[in-house]
């Protein structure tokens, strides 16, 4: 599997603290073993919302952080009519290519 990706990152701040690190990923994937020329590439997109890795203690317990995550996920799922997905990018790439076993692997 060969994955080509383009990531745009944005950060969300509350009270001058970094709280969320988000990315918009556009990916294309190909099965190099069966299609070395990439003539049957598959594409998928995702928005990743994650708590900033170095969130400060002063803001980490603030209820607005979870409210913000809920607001972003609700807004995005409503706007794009898509569910929340817990599969990692490479599992999604394998599913897009129909590689056996990708659907039954744990996502957590």
PESULHU-V100007 format. One record per pair of residues at least 6 apart in sequence whose C-alpha atoms are under 7 Angstrom apart, sorted by the first residue. I is the first residue (numbers start at 1). J is the second residue. D is the distance in Angstrom with one decimal. If there is no record, write none. Layout:
BEGIN
I;J;D, I;J;D
END
This chain:
BEGIN
1;29;6.9, 1;30;5.7, 1;31;4.7, 1;32;5.6, 2;29;5.6, 2;30;5.3, 2;31;6.5, 2;32;6.4, 3;27;6.8, 3;28;5.8, 3;29;4.4, 3;30;6.6, 4;27;5.6, 4;28;5.2, 4;29;6.1, 5;25;6.7, 5;26;5.7, 5;27;4.3, 5;28;6.4, 6;25;5.7, 6;26;5.3, 6;27;6.4, 7;23;6.3, 7;24;5.7, 7;25;4.6, 7;26;6.5, 8;23;5.5, 8;24;5.2, 8;25;6.5, 9;22;5.7, 9;23;4.3, 9;24;6.4, 10;21;6.2, 10;22;5.3, 10;23;6.1, 11;18;6.9, 11;20;5.6, 11;21;4.7, 11;22;5.9, 12;18;6.1, 12;19;5.9, 12;20;5.0, 12;21;6.5, 13;19;5.5, 13;20;7.0, 18;52;6.5, 18;55;6.4, 19;51;5.9, 19;52;5.0, 19;55;5.7, 20;49;6.8, 20;50;5.7, 20;51;4.5, 20;52;4.5, 21;49;6.3, 21;50;5.5, 21;51;6.1, 21;52;5.1, 22;48;5.4, 22;49;4.6, 22;50;6.1, 23;47;5.6, 23;48;5.1, 23;49;6.8, 24;46;5.9, 24;47;4.5, 24;48;6.5, 25;45;5.6, 25;46;5.3, 25;47;6.2, 26;44;6.3, 26;45;4.6, 26;46;6.8, 27;43;5.6, 27;44;5.4, 27;45;6.0, 28;41;6.3, 28;42;5.5, 28;43;4.3, 28;44;6.5, 29;41;5.6, 29;42;5.3, 29;43;6.3, 29;93;6.1, 30;38;5.7, 30;40;6.8, 30;41;4.9, 30;42;6.6, 31;97;6.8, 42;96;6.3, 42;97;6.8, 77;83;5.8, 86;107;6.0, 87;107;4.9, 88;107;6.8, 91;102;5.8, 94;102;5.8, 95;102;5.6, 95;103;6.3
END
